[in-house]
Amino acid sequence: MAETDPAKSGDEAPLGVPGTGENLCRACGGSGRIRAEACPDCKGTGKVITGIGGA
Ligand SMILES: [Zn+2]
């Protein structure tokens, strides 16, 4: 399955980088929407790539 996910402004790293993973978008709380608009940070997906701390 080739997922071509364009970079989102809420991403801290590209998908697949070690030490990072998909997390709920903090801007919209994972809903993908802020009020009636698609969340700009996650582009409406509700998920962003962030570093996984504590390694
Ligand atoms: Zn979002």
N, CA, C, O and the ligand as a Tripos MOL2 file, in Angstrom:
@<TRIPOS>MOLECULE
protein
  221   219    56     0     0
PROTEIN
NO_CHARGES

@<TRIPOS>ATOM
      1 N           0.8370   -1.1910    0.0000 N.3       1 MET1
      2 CA          0.0000    0.0000    0.0000 C.3       1 MET1
      3 C           0.8760    1.2470    0.0000 C.2       1 MET1
      4 O           1.5260    1.5590    0.9980 O.2       1 MET1
      5 N           0.8880    1.9300   -1.0800 N.am      2 ALA2
      6 CA          1.7320    3.1200   -1.1770 C.3       2 ALA2
      7 C           0.9290    4.3420   -0.7820 C.2       2 ALA2
      8 O           0.0590    4.8150   -1.5130 O.2       2 ALA2
      9 N           1.2470    4.8200    0.3720 N.am      3 GLU3
     10 CA          0.5360    5.9970    0.8450 C.3       3 GLU3
     11 C           1.3430    7.2400    0.4990 C.2       3 GLU3
     12 O           2.4590    7.4250    0.9840 O.2       3 GLU3
     13 N           0.7800    8.0660   -0.3260 N.am      4 THR4
     14 CA          1.4700    9.3030   -0.6600 C.3       4 THR4
     15 C           0.8070   10.4330    0.1040 C.2       4 THR4
     16 O          -0.0750   11.1340   -0.3920 O.2       4 THR4
     17 N           1.2600   10.5690    1.2990 N.am      5 ASP5
     18 CA          0.7110   11.5780    2.1860 C.3       5 ASP5
     19 C           1.5190   12.8580    2.0400 C.2       5 ASP5
     20 O           2.7000   12.8710    2.3840 O.2       5 ASP5
     21 N           0.9330   13.9090    1.5520 N.am      6 PRO6
     22 CA          1.7020   15.1520    1.4440 C.3       6 PRO6
     23 C           2.0430   15.7020    2.8170 C.2       6 PRO6
     24 O           1.3060   15.5030    3.7820 O.2       6 PRO6
     25 N           3.1510   16.3820    2.8900 N.am      7 ALA7
     26 CA          3.5700   16.9520    4.1630 C.3       7 ALA7
     27 C           2.5100   17.9120    4.6680 C.2       7 ALA7
     28 O           1.9450   18.7020    3.9130 O.2       7 ALA7
     29 N           2.2590   17.8230    5.9500 N.am      8 LYS8
     30 CA          1.2840   18.6930    6.5680 C.3       8 LYS8
     31 C           2.0110   19.6890    7.4650 C.2       8 LYS8
     32 O           3.0750   19.3970    8.0100 O.2       8 LYS8
     33 N           1.4260   20.8460    7.6020 N.am      9 SER9
     34 CA          2.1270   21.8770    8.3720 C.3       9 SER9
     35 C           2.2710   21.4790    9.8300 C.2       9 SER9
     36 O           3.1450   21.9980   10.5250 O.2       9 SER9
     37 N           1.4460   20.5850   10.3000 N.am     10 GLY10
     38 CA          1.5450   20.1390   11.6820 C.3      10 GLY10
     39 C           2.5710   19.0380   11.8760 C.2      10 GLY10
     40 O           2.8840   18.6690   13.0080 O.2      10 GLY10
     41 N           3.1000   18.5070   10.7690 N.am     11 ASP11
     42 CA          4.0970   17.4510   10.8750 C.3      11 ASP11
     43 C           5.4070   17.9980   11.3900 C.2      11 ASP11
     44 O           5.8410   19.0840   11.0070 O.2      11 ASP11
     45 N           6.0310   17.2260   12.2660 N.am     12 GLU12
     46 CA          7.3570   17.6240   12.7450 C.3      12 GLU12
     47 C           8.4440   16.8770   11.9830 C.2      12 GLU12
     48 O           9.6160   17.2490   12.0460 O.2      12 GLU12
     49 N           8.0700   15.8460   11.2800 N.am     13 ALA13
     50 CA          9.0200   15.0490   10.5160 C.3      13 ALA13
     51 C           8.2660   14.3090    9.4180 C.2      13 ALA13
     52 O           7.0600   14.0930    9.5400 O.2      13 ALA13
     53 N           8.9470   13.9240    8.3620 N.am     14 PRO14
     54 CA          8.2930   13.1390    7.3220 C.3      14 PRO14
     55 C           7.9150   11.7610    7.8520 C.2      14 PRO14
     56 O           8.5330   11.2430    8.7820 O.2      14 PRO14
     57 N           6.8920   11.1860    7.2440 N.am     15 LEU15
     58 CA          6.4590    9.8630    7.6560 C.3      15 LEU15
     59 C           7.5870    8.8590    7.4150 C.2      15 LEU15
     60 O           8.2350    8.8870    6.3690 O.2      15 LEU15
     61 N           7.8140    7.9830    8.3760 N.am     16 GLY16
     62 CA          8.8030    6.9360    8.1950 C.3      16 GLY16
     63 C          10.1410    7.2330    8.8240 C.2      16 GLY16
     64 O          11.0230    6.3740    8.8290 O.2      16 GLY16
     65 N          10.3160    8.4300    9.3550 N.am     17 VAL17
     66 CA         11.5760    8.7500   10.0180 C.3      17 VAL17
     67 C          11.6200    8.0410   11.3640 C.2      17 VAL17
     68 O          10.6670    8.1230   12.1380 O.2      17 VAL17
     69 N          12.7300    7.3380   11.6550 N.am     18 PRO18
     70 CA         12.8360    6.6590   12.9520 C.3      18 PRO18
     71 C          12.6770    7.6280   14.1150 C.2      18 PRO18
     72 O          13.1860    8.7490   14.0790 O.2      18 PRO18
     73 N          11.9810    7.1960   15.1240 N.am     19 GLY19
     74 CA         11.7910    8.0480   16.2930 C.3      19 GLY19
     75 C          10.6100    8.9790   16.1520 C.2      19 GLY19
     76 O          10.3650    9.8230   17.0150 O.2      19 GLY19
     77 N           9.8740    8.8250   15.0580 N.am     20 THR20
     78 CA          8.6840    9.6490   14.8920 C.3      20 THR20
     79 C           7.4880    8.7520   14.5990 C.2      20 THR20
     80 O           7.6420    7.5920   14.2170 O.2      20 THR20
     81 N           6.3450    9.2850   14.7760 N.am     21 GLY21
     82 CA          5.1600    8.5000   14.4910 C.3      21 GLY21
     83 C           3.9350    9.3830   14.3900 C.2      21 GLY21
     84 O           3.9670   10.5800   14.6760 O.2      21 GLY21
     85 N           2.8620    8.7520   13.9730 N.am     22 GLU22
     86 CA          1.6260    9.4900   13.8230 C.3      22 GLU22
     87 C           0.9760    9.7080   15.1830 C.2      22 GLU22
     88 O           0.8530    8.7840   15.9860 O.2      22 GLU22
     89 N           0.5770   10.9120   15.4150 N.am     23 ASN23
     90 CA         -0.1210   11.2130   16.6590 C.3      23 ASN23
     91 C          -1.3360   12.0600   16.3590 C.2      23 ASN23
     92 O          -1.4640   12.6420   15.2820 O.2      23 ASN23
     93 N          -2.2050   12.1160   17.3080 N.am     24 LEU24
     94 CA         -3.3610   12.9840   17.1480 C.3      24 LEU24
     95 C          -2.9030   14.4230   17.0110 C.2      24 LEU24
     96 O          -2.0100   14.8800   17.7240 O.2      24 LEU24
     97 N          -3.5190   15.1140   16.0990 N.am     25 CYS25
     98 CA         -3.1920   16.5150   15.8910 C.3      25 CYS25
     99 C          -3.5930   17.3130   17.1290 C.2      25 CYS25
    100 O          -4.7130   17.2060   17.6300 O.2      25 CYS25
    101 N          -2.6460   18.1120   17.6040 N.am     26 ARG26
    102 CA         -2.9490   18.8770   18.8140 C.3      26 ARG26
    103 C          -3.8400   20.0750   18.5000 C.2      26 ARG26
    104 O          -4.5850   20.5490   19.3580 O.2      26 ARG26
    105 N          -3.7590   20.5510   17.2830 N.am     27 ALA27
    106 CA         -4.5180   21.7520   16.9300 C.3      27 ALA27
    107 C          -6.0180   21.4820   16.9390 C.2      27 ALA27
    108 O          -6.8080   22.3230   17.3680 O.2      27 ALA27
    109 N          -6.4000   20.3040   16.4640 N.am     28 CYS28
    110 CA         -7.8310   20.0020   16.3670 C.3      28 CYS28
    111 C          -8.2230   18.8620   17.2810 C.2      28 CYS28
    112 O          -9.3930   18.4830   17.3280 O.2      28 CYS28
    113 N          -7.2680   18.3100   18.0070 N.am     29 GLY29
    114 CA         -7.5760   17.2380   18.9350 C.3      29 GLY29
    115 C          -7.9150   15.9280   18.2340 C.2      29 GLY29
    116 O          -8.5320   15.0430   18.8270 O.2      29 GLY29
    117 N          -7.5120   15.8050   16.9770 N.am     30 GLY30
    118 CA         -7.7320   14.5510   16.2590 C.3      30 GLY30
    119 C          -9.0330   14.5170   15.4710 C.2      30 GLY30
    120 O          -9.3400   13.5240   14.8120 O.2      30 GLY30
    121 N          -9.7830   15.5850   15.5390 N.am     31 SER31
    122 CA        -11.0560   15.5890   14.8230 C.3      31 SER31
    123 C         -10.8600   15.9280   13.3460 C.2      31 SER31
    124 O         -11.7030   15.6130   12.5060 O.2      31 SER31
    125 N          -9.7390   16.5720   13.0470 N.am     32 GLY32
    126 CA         -9.4910   16.9690   11.6620 C.3      32 GLY32
    127 C         -10.1910   18.2640   11.2780 C.2      32 GLY32
    128 O         -10.0680   18.7440   10.1510 O.2      32 GLY32
    129 N         -10.9160   18.8110   12.2210 N.am     33 ARG33
    130 CA        -11.6580   20.0250   11.8950 C.3      33 ARG33
    131 C         -11.5260   21.0230   13.0230 C.2      33 ARG33
    132 O         -11.4830   20.6560   14.1980 O.2      33 ARG33
    133 N         -11.4640   22.2650   12.6580 N.am     34 ILE34
    134 CA        -11.5380   23.3330   13.6380 C.3      34 ILE34
    135 C         -12.7650   24.1570   13.2700 C.2      34 ILE34
    136 O         -12.8000   24.8180   12.2320 O.2      34 ILE34
    137 N         -13.7440   24.1070   14.1160 N.am     35 ARG35
    138 CA        -15.0620   24.6600   13.7870 C.3      35 ARG35
    139 C         -15.5420   24.0190   12.4770 C.2      35 ARG35
    140 O         -15.6580   22.7950   12.4100 O.2      35 ARG35
    141 N         -15.8150   24.7880   11.4680 N.am     36 ALA36
    142 CA        -16.3560   24.2140   10.2290 C.3      36 ALA36
    143 C         -15.2830   23.9840    9.1820 C.2      36 ALA36
    144 O         -15.5700   23.5300    8.0740 O.2      36 ALA36
    145 N         -14.0230   24.3030    9.5440 N.am     37 GLU37
    146 CA        -12.9620   24.2430    8.5490 C.3      37 GLU37
    147 C         -12.0830   23.0130    8.7650 C.2      37 GLU37
    148 O         -11.9440   22.5250    9.8870 O.2      37 GLU37
    149 N         -11.4970   22.5230    7.6830 N.am     38 ALA38
    150 CA        -10.5110   21.4670    7.8200 C.3      38 ALA38
    151 C          -9.3100   22.0300    8.5470 C.2      38 ALA38
    152 O          -8.8640   23.1390    8.2540 O.2      38 ALA38
    153 N          -8.7890   21.2780    9.4860 N.am     39 CYS39
    154 CA         -7.6550   21.7380   10.2750 C.3      39 CYS39
    155 C          -6.4310   21.9410    9.3820 C.2      39 CYS39
    156 O          -6.0490   21.0330    8.6430 O.2      39 CYS39
    157 N          -5.8130   23.1200    9.4410 N.am     40 PRO40
    158 CA         -4.6660   23.3860    8.5770 C.3      40 PRO40
    159 C          -3.4140   22.6040    8.9840 C.2      40 PRO40
    160 O          -2.5420   22.3460    8.1540 O.2      40 PRO40
    161 N          -3.3300   22.2370   10.2390 N.am     41 ASP41
    162 CA         -2.1310   21.5340   10.7100 C.3      41 ASP41
    163 C          -2.0710   20.1050   10.1890 C.2      41 ASP41
    164 O          -1.0020   19.6130    9.8270 O.2      41 ASP41
    165 N          -3.2020   19.4530   10.1520 N.am     42 CYS42
    166 CA         -3.2200   18.0490    9.7340 C.3      42 CYS42
    167 C          -3.9670   17.8670    8.4270 C.2      42 CYS42
    168 O          -4.1580   16.7410    7.9680 O.2      42 CYS42
    169 N          -4.3820   18.9500    7.8360 N.am     43 LYS43
    170 CA         -5.1190   18.9250    6.5740 C.3      43 LYS43
    171 C          -6.3800   18.0860    6.6770 C.2      43 LYS43
    172 O          -6.7940   17.4380    5.7160 O.2      43 LYS43
    173 N          -6.9750   18.1070    7.8410 N.am     44 GLY44
    174 CA         -8.2420   17.4200    7.9910 C.3      44 GLY44
    175 C          -8.1170   15.9330    8.2990 C.2      44 GLY44
    176 O          -9.1230   15.2290    8.3890 O.2      44 GLY44
    177 N          -6.8790   15.4530    8.4610 N.am     45 THR45
    178 CA         -6.7120   14.0210    8.7310 C.3      45 THR45
    179 C          -6.8240   13.7250   10.2260 C.2      45 THR45
    180 O          -7.0970   12.5900   10.6180 O.2      45 THR45
    181 N          -6.6140   14.7370   11.0530 N.am     46 GLY46
    182 CA         -6.6520   14.5170   12.4920 C.3      46 GLY46
    183 C          -5.3680   13.9520   13.0400 C.2      46 GLY46
    184 O          -5.2500   13.7190   14.2430 O.2      46 GLY46
    185 N          -4.3930   13.7270   12.1570 N.am     47 LYS47
    186 CA         -3.1370   13.1240   12.6040 C.3      47 LYS47
    187 C          -1.9520   13.9120   12.0480 C.2      47 LYS47
    188 O          -2.0010   14.4260   10.9310 O.2      47 LYS47
    189 N          -0.9070   13.9970   12.8330 N.am     48 VAL48
    190 CA          0.3280   14.6180   12.3870 C.3      48 VAL48
    191 C           1.4920   13.7300   12.8020 C.2      48 VAL48
    192 O           1.3550   12.8800   13.6830 O.2      48 VAL48
    193 N           2.6250   13.9310   12.1680 N.am     49 ILE49
    194 CA          3.8170   13.1650   12.5180 C.3      49 ILE49
    195 C           4.6140   13.9460   13.5420 C.2      49 ILE49
    196 O           4.9970   15.0880   13.2900 O.2      49 ILE49
    197 N           4.8660   13.3510   14.6830 N.am     50 THR50
    198 CA          5.6350   14.0150   15.7100 C.3      50 THR50
    199 C           6.7140   13.0770   16.2260 C.2      50 THR50
    200 O           6.6480   11.8600   16.0520 O.2      50 THR50
    201 N           7.6970   13.6720   16.8570 N.am     51 GLY51
    202 CA          8.7460   12.8710   17.4670 C.3      51 GLY51
    203 C           8.2050   12.1170   18.6690 C.2      51 GLY51
    204 O           7.3690   12.6320   19.4120 O.2      51 GLY51
    205 N           8.6800   10.9100   18.8530 N.am     52 ILE52
    206 CA          8.2850   10.1200   20.0140 C.3      52 ILE52
    207 C           9.3690   10.2760   21.0630 C.2      52 ILE52
    208 O          10.4830    9.7760   20.9080 O.2      52 ILE52
    209 N           9.0230   10.9800   22.1380 N.am     53 GLY53
    210 CA         10.0360   11.2800   23.1400 C.3      53 GLY53
    211 C          10.2940   10.1160   24.0790 C.2      53 GLY53
    212 O           9.6080    9.0940   24.0390 O.2      53 GLY53
    213 N          11.2880   10.2940   24.9140 N.am     54 GLY54
    214 CA         11.5450    9.3400   25.9720 C.3      54 GLY54
    215 C          12.3660    8.1340   25.5550 C.2      54 GLY54
    216 O          12.3720    7.1220   26.2560 O.2      54 GLY54
    217 N          13.0630    8.2210   24.4220 N.am     55 ALA55
    218 CA         13.8440    7.0730   23.9720 C.3      55 ALA55
    219 C          15.1520    6.9620   24.7540 C.2      55 ALA55
    220 O          15.9420    6.0500   24.5100 O.2      55 ALA55
    221 ZN         -5.6030   18.9480   13.0370 Zn       56 ZN56
@<TRIPOS>BOND
     1     1     2 1
     2     2     3 1
     3     3     4 2
     4     3     5 am
     5     5     6 1
     6     6     7 1
     7     7     8 2
     8     7     9 am
     9     9    10 1
    10    10    11 1
    11    11    12 2
    12    11    13 am
    13    13    14 1
    14    14    15 1
    15    15    16 2
    16    15    17 am
    17    17    18 1
    18    18    19 1
    19    19    20 2
    20    19    21 am
    21    21    22 1
    22    22    23 1
    23    23    24 2
    24    23    25 am
    25    25    26 1
    26    26    27 1
    27    27    28 2
    28    27    29 am
    29    29    30 1
    30    30    31 1
    31    31    32 2
    32    31    33 am
    33    33    34 1
    34    34    35 1
    35    35    36 2
    36    35    37 am
    37    37    38 1
    38    38    39 1
    39    39    40 2
    40    39    41 am
    41    41    42 1
    42    42    43 1
    43    43    44 2
    44    43    45 am
    45    45    46 1
    46    46    47 1
    47    47    48 2
    48    47    49 am
    49    49    50 1
    50    50    51 1
    51    51    52 2
    52    51    53 am
    53    53    54 1
    54    54    55 1
    55    55    56 2
    56    55    57 am
    57    57    58 1
    58    58    59 1
    59    59    60 2
    60    59    61 am
    61    61    62 1
    62    62    63 1
    63    63    64 2
    64    63    65 am
    65    65    66 1
    66    66    67 1
    67    67    68 2
    68    67    69 am
    69    69    70 1
    70    70    71 1
    71    71    72 2
    72    71    73 am
    73    73    74 1
    74    74    75 1
    75    75    76 2
    76    75    77 am
    77    77    78 1
    78    78    79 1
    79    79    80 2
    80    79    81 am
    81    81    82 1
    82    82    83 1
    83    83    84 2
    84    83    85 am
    85    85    86 1
    86    86    87 1
    87    87    88 2
    88    87    89 am
    89    89    90 1
    90    90    91 1
    91    91    92 2
    92    91    93 am
    93    93    94 1
    94    94    95 1
    95    95    96 2
    96    95    97 am
    97    97    98 1
    98    98    99 1
    99    99   100 2
   100    99   101 am
   101   101   102 1
   102   102   103 1
   103   103   104 2
   104   103   105 am
   105   105   106 1
   106   106   107 1
   107   107   108 2
   108   107   109 am
   109   109   110 1
   110   110   111 1
   111   111   112 2
   112   111   113 am
   113   113   114 1
   114   114   115 1
   115   115   116 2
   116   115   117 am
   117   117   118 1
   118   118   119 1
   119   119   120 2
   120   119   121 am
   121   121   122 1
   122   122   123 1
   123   123   124 2
   124   123   125 am
   125   125   126 1
   126   126   127 1
   127   127   128 2
   128   127   129 am
   129   129   130 1
   130   130   131 1
   131   131   132 2
   132   131   133 am
   133   133   134 1
   134   134   135 1
   135   135   136 2
   136   135   137 am
   137   137   138 1
   138   138   139 1
   139   139   140 2
   140   139   141 am
   141   141   142 1
   142   142   143 1
   143   143   144 2
   144   143   145 am
   145   145   146 1
   146   146   147 1
   147   147   148 2
   148   147   149 am
   149   149   150 1
   150   150   151 1
   151   151   152 2
   152   151   153 am
   153   153   154 1
   154   154   155 1
   155   155   156 2
   156   155   157 am
   157   157   158 1
   158   158   159 1
   159   159   160 2
   160   159   161 am
   161   161   162 1
   162   162   163 1
   163   163   164 2
   164   163   165 am
   165   165   166 1
   166   166   167 1
   167   167   168 2
   168   167   169 am
   169   169   170 1
   170   170   171 1
   171   171   172 2
   172   171   173 am
   173   173   174 1
   174   174   175 1
   175   175   176 2
   176   175   177 am
   177   177   178 1
   178   178   179 1
   179   179   180 2
   180   179   181 am
   181   181   182 1
   182   182   183 1
   183   183   184 2
   184   183   185 am
   185   185   186 1
   186   186   187 1
   187   187   188 2
   188   187   189 am
   189   189   190 1
   190   190   191 1
   191   191   192 2
   192   191   193 am
   193   193   194 1
   194   194   195 1
   195   195   196 2
   196   195   197 am
   197   197   198 1
   198   198   199 1
   199   199   200 2
   200   199   201 am
   201   201   202 1
   202   202   203 1
   203   203   204 2
   204   203   205 am
   205   205   206 1
   206   206   207 1
   207   207   208 2
   208   207   209 am
   209   209   210 1
   210   210   211 1
   211   211   212 2
   212   211   213 am
   213   213   214 1
   214   214   215 1
   215   215   216 2
   216   215   217 am
   217   217   218 1
   218   218   219 1
   219   219   220 2
@<TRIPOS>SUBSTRUCTURE
     1 MET1         2 RESIDUE 1 A MET
     2 ALA2         6 RESIDUE 1 A ALA
     3 GLU3        10 RESIDUE 1 A GLU
     4 THR4        14 RESIDUE 1 A THR
     5 ASP5        18 RESIDUE 1 A ASP
     6 PRO6        22 RESIDUE 1 A PRO
     7 ALA7        26 RESIDUE 1 A ALA
     8 LYS8        30 RESIDUE 1 A LYS
     9 SER9        34 RESIDUE 1 A SER
    10 GLY10       38 RESIDUE 1 A GLY
    11 ASP11       42 RESIDUE 1 A ASP
    12 GLU12       46 RESIDUE 1 A GLU
    13 ALA13       50 RESIDUE 1 A ALA
    14 PRO14       54 RESIDUE 1 A PRO
    15 LEU15       58 RESIDUE 1 A LEU
    16 GLY16       62 RESIDUE 1 A GLY
    17 VAL17       66 RESIDUE 1 A VAL
    18 PRO18       70 RESIDUE 1 A PRO
    19 GLY19       74 RESIDUE 1 A GLY
    20 THR20       78 RESIDUE 1 A THR
    21 GLY21       82 RESIDUE 1 A GLY
    22 GLU22       86 RESIDUE 1 A GLU
    23 ASN23       90 RESIDUE 1 A ASN
    24 LEU24       94 RESIDUE 1 A LEU
    25 CYS25       98 RESIDUE 1 A CYS
    26 ARG26      102 RESIDUE 1 A ARG
    27 ALA27      106 RESIDUE 1 A ALA
    28 CYS28      110 RESIDUE 1 A CYS
    29 GLY29      114 RESIDUE 1 A GLY
    30 GLY30      118 RESIDUE 1 A GLY
    31 SER31      122 RESIDUE 1 A SER
    32 GLY32      126 RESIDUE 1 A GLY
    33 ARG33      130 RESIDUE 1 A ARG
    34 ILE34      134 RESIDUE 1 A ILE
    35 ARG35      138 RESIDUE 1 A ARG
    36 ALA36      142 RESIDUE 1 A ALA
    37 GLU37      146 RESIDUE 1 A GLU
    38 ALA38      150 RESIDUE 1 A ALA
    39 CYS39      154 RESIDUE 1 A CYS
    40 PRO40      158 RESIDUE 1 A PRO
    41 ASP41      162 RESIDUE 1 A ASP
    42 CYS42      166 RESIDUE 1 A CYS
    43 LYS43      170 RESIDUE 1 A LYS
    44 GLY44      174 RESIDUE 1 A GLY
    45 THR45      178 RESIDUE 1 A THR
    46 GLY46      182 RESIDUE 1 A GLY
    47 LYS47      186 RESIDUE 1 A LYS
    48 VAL48      190 RESIDUE 1 A VAL
    49 ILE49      194 RESIDUE 1 A ILE
    50 THR50      198 RESIDUE 1 A THR
    51 GLY51      202 RESIDUE 1 A GLY
    52 ILE52      206 RESIDUE 1 A ILE
    53 GLY53      210 RESIDUE 1 A GLY
    54 GLY54      214 RESIDUE 1 A GLY
    55 ALA55      218 RESIDUE 1 A ALA
    56 ZN56       221 GROUP 0 **** ****
